[in-house]
């Protein structure tokens, strides 16, 4: 099921790239990322917007999250040559499922929260390939069938790549 969902997200991201890339120059990027919490994401960026979007699937400690993120780069600065760094804020939302073997703690809920991050990236191959690493903090708030549950100990570490078109 998870593999099918990831394949579907990839097909949708690549299939819609022509809509966003219409025009001149490299106006659209699509790629993938992994990190902590454990999982993966399809990521894309429209050059005209300050946002980087991702469709995520993460799994940790018996919980599974499926959601989306939107990150706004406040600053994006060169270090040297193709290497740079950036920082920003963002938001995320999705669903979280916890499946306990004895069914005493199973729940399903909506998750949402802010993100703050700092990252570094390298743009290679005539601005076609971007490789990035970012870290930050994203406290989570979950409203579920068991009530309200904040999680303030939620680090973010993401490593990925994007192809620019």
Secondary structure, 3 states (H helix, E strand, C coil): CHHHHHHHHHHHHHHCHHHHHCCCCCCEEEEEEEEECCEEEEEEEECCCCEEEEEEEEEECCEEEEEEEEEEEEEEEEEECCEEEEEEEEEEEEEEEECCCCCCCCEEEEEEEEEEEEEEEEEECCCCEEEEEEEEECCEEEEECCEEEEECCCEEEEEEEEEEC
